[in-house]
Amino acid sequence: MADEVTTDVDTNLKEGEAAVKDNKDPGYMAAVKADLRDKYGDELRQYENINPIIEDYFTLKAKSADGIYKPKEGATEEEVATYKEKIGIPKEANGYELSEAPKELGDQTDFNTWFKDMALRTEMPKDKAKAQHQEYMDLQLQAHNAQVAEVKETERTLRADLGSGYDEAIANVGTILQSGGQDFVDMLNESGIGNDPRFIKALAKLGSVVTEDSIGKTKATSGTGSTKTLAERMYPKQGE
């Protein structure tokens, strides 16, 4: 066996020396096997000596050892857990840290709980989950602010149309909103109809003819207590 190995080495060296001599290859090429020299010769000839090749090899080997590779089919639970830890997937939903929701959006506890559960279920890394949650909050805030701006524009229109009767009309609207409850208010906001001055005027007229006995609520009147604006009635959590 030793003689066969020696013969192979001698053969490689002789072939390598011949190739170096014929092609003026770098000296270290003499120790490269003929098939490797044929396959990688052009790349190897870019190096004047073997030291950069050795450095590149061990650098790549170190990077490979530190790399993150998705576990193959049949991987152990420990291998899967290690992979998830490396890419930032927490063990539990509470391991996700989310940005604080803007106060204008109100309490987001239920949504945040759902979002964390969804992120864990879909194996979302913590940094990606936080970024997506923030993006969603930003979009929600933009939509909210746009709605509030639209309500305020409706308010300006109604003030111009109703003049001194504005406060009483809005108080009458409040009577109807109280009767309809939060679901009714949410429906008006989501549909956009709550921003139509014509609809607000209709609610005001309805509120003016509804009696305390038929609605079960005390009718708000102008000049009694505090008078809320249309925006405050439509978005009671605004500014809390």
C-alpha positions in Angstrom: 0.0 0.0 0.0 2.9 2.4 0.9 4.6 1.7 -2.4 1.3 2.5 -4.3 0.9 5.8 -2.4 4.6 6.7 -3.1 4.1 5.8 -6.8 1.0 8.1 -7.0 2.9 10.9 -5.3 5.9 10.5 -7.6 3.6 10.4 -10.6 1.8 13.6 -9.6 5.0 15.4 -8.9 6.5 14.4 -12.2 3.4 15.4 -14.1 3.2 18.6 -12.1 6.8 19.5 -12.7 6.3 18.9 -16.4 3.3 21.1 -16.5 5.1 23.8 -14.6 8.0 23.6 -17.0 5.8 23.6 -20.1 3.2 26.2 -19.0 5.4 28.3 -16.7 2.9 27.6 -13.9 3.7 28.8 -10.3 6.0 26.3 -8.6 3.4 25.0 -6.1 1.4 23.7 -9.1 3.8 20.8 -9.3 2.2 19.3 -6.2 -1.3 19.6 -7.6 -2.9 16.4 -9.0 -3.3 16.4 -12.8 -7.2 16.2 -12.7 -7.4 19.1 -10.2 -4.9 21.0 -12.3 -7.0 20.5 -15.4 -10.2 21.5 -13.6 -9.0 24.4 -11.5 -5.7 25.4 -13.2 -6.9 28.7 -14.5 -8.0 29.9 -11.1 -4.9 28.5 -9.3 -2.6 30.3 -11.8 -4.0 33.6 -10.5 -2.0 33.1 -7.3 1.8 33.5 -7.4 2.2 31.3 -4.3 0.1 29.0 -2.3 -0.3 31.2 0.9 -3.4 33.2 -0.3 -5.1 29.9 -1.3 -4.5 28.5 2.2 -5.8 31.7 3.8 -8.9 31.8 1.6 -9.6 28.1 2.5 -9.5 28.5 6.2 -11.4 31.8 6.1 -14.2 30.1 4.2 -14.1 27.2 6.5 -14.5 29.5 9.5 -17.5 31.3 7.9 -19.1 28.0 7.1 -18.8 26.8 10.7 -20.5 30.1 11.8 -23.2 30.0 9.1 -26.9 29.4 9.7 -28.3 26.5 7.7 -31.9 25.4 7.7 -32.2 21.9 9.2 -32.7 19.2 6.8 -35.6 16.7 6.9 -35.2 14.4 9.8 -33.2 16.9 11.9 -33.4 16.5 15.7 -35.5 18.8 17.9 -32.3 20.2 19.3 -31.0 21.0 15.8 -34.3 22.7 15.0 -34.3 24.6 18.2 -30.7 25.8 17.7 -31.6 27.0 14.2 -34.6 28.9 15.4 -32.6 30.6 18.2 -29.9 31.7 15.7 -32.4 33.4 13.3 -34.3 35.0 16.2 -37.4 33.0 16.6 -38.4 33.0 20.3 -39.6 29.8 22.1 -42.8 31.5 23.2 -45.1 34.2 21.8 -44.3 36.5 24.7 -40.7 36.5 23.5 -41.6 39.0 20.8 -41.1 42.7 21.6 -43.4 45.1 19.8 -43.4 48.8 19.6 -45.9 50.7 21.7 -49.1 51.5 19.8 -50.0 55.2 19.2 -52.4 56.4 21.9 -54.8 57.6 19.1 -55.5 53.9 18.2 -56.6 53.0 21.8 -55.9 49.8 23.5 -54.2 47.3 21.2 -53.7 44.5 23.7 -55.9 42.0 21.9 -54.4 42.7 18.6 -50.8 42.5 19.9 -51.6 39.1 21.5 -53.0 37.8 18.2 -50.0 39.2 16.3 -47.5 37.6 18.6 -49.3 34.2 18.3 -49.4 34.6 14.5 -45.7 35.5 14.4 -44.7 32.4 16.4 -47.0 30.2 14.4 -45.4 31.3 11.1 -41.9 31.2 12.6 -41.2 34.9 12.1 -37.9 36.2 13.5 -38.2 38.9 16.2 -36.7 41.7 14.2 -39.0 41.0 11.2 -42.1 40.8 13.5 -41.3 44.1 15.2 -40.8 45.8 11.8 -44.1 44.4 10.4 -46.0 45.4 13.5 -44.6 48.9 13.4 -45.5 49.2 9.7 -49.1 48.1 10.5 -49.4 50.6 13.3 -48.1 53.4 11.1 -50.7 52.5 8.4 -53.5 52.3 11.0 -52.5 55.7 12.4 -52.5 57.2 9.0 -55.9 55.9 8.3 -57.2 57.1 11.7 -55.8 60.6 11.2 -57.3 60.7 7.7 -60.7 59.8 9.2 -60.4 62.4 12.0 -59.4 65.1 9.4 -62.5 64.2 7.4 -64.8 64.4 10.4 -63.3 67.8 11.3 -63.9 69.0 7.7 -67.5 67.8 8.1 -67.7 69.7 11.3 -66.6 72.9 9.6 -69.2 72.4 6.9 -72.0 71.9 9.5 -70.9 74.9 11.5 -71.2 77.0 8.4 -74.6 75.5 7.5 -76.2 75.5 11.0 -74.7 78.6 12.5 -75.8 79.1 16.1 -77.8 75.9 16.0 -74.7 73.7 15.5 -74.2 72.8 19.2 -77.8 71.8 19.7 -77.7 69.7 16.5 -74.6 67.9 17.6 -76.1 67.2 21.0 -79.0 65.6 19.2 -76.6 63.5 17.2 -75.0 62.4 20.4 -78.4 61.2 21.6 -78.7 58.9 18.6 -75.1 57.7 18.9 -75.7 56.8 22.5 -78.8 54.9 21.6 -77.0 53.0 18.8 -74.0 52.1 20.9 -70.4 51.7 20.0 -71.2 49.1 17.2 -73.3 51.7 15.5 -70.6 54.4 15.8 -68.0 51.9 14.5 -70.3 51.1 11.5 -70.6 54.8 10.7 -66.8 55.3 10.9 -65.9 52.2 8.8 -68.5 52.9 6.1 -67.6 56.6 5.9 -71.2 57.6 6.0 -70.6 59.2 9.4 -68.6 61.9 7.6 -71.4 63.0 5.3 -72.9 66.3 6.5 -76.3 65.3 5.1 -76.3 62.2 7.2 -75.3 64.1 10.3 -78.1 66.6 9.7 -80.5 63.7 9.4 -79.3 62.2 12.7 -79.7 65.7 14.3 -83.3 65.9 13.2 -84.0 62.4 14.4 -82.4 63.2 17.8 -84.5 66.3 18.1 -87.8 64.4 17.9 -86.8 61.4 20.0 -88.2 61.7 23.6 -86.4 60.7 26.8 -89.0 57.9 27.4 -88.6 56.3 24.0 -84.8 56.2 24.0 -84.1 55.5 27.6 -81.4 58.1 27.7 -81.3 61.7 28.9 -81.5 64.1 25.9 -78.5 66.4 25.8 -79.3 70.0 25.3 -77.4 73.1 24.3 -75.9 75.1 27.2 -76.3 72.2 29.7 -73.0 70.6 30.8 -70.1 70.2 28.4 -70.7 70.1 24.7 -68.6 67.6 22.7 -67.5 68.2 19.2 -68.5 65.8 16.3 -65.0 64.4 16.2 -65.0 63.7 20.0 -68.3 61.9 19.6 -67.3 59.9 16.6 -63.8 59.1 18.0 -64.1 59.1 21.8 -60.6 57.7 22.3 -58.9 60.5 20.3 -56.4 62.3 22.5 -56.8 60.1 25.6 
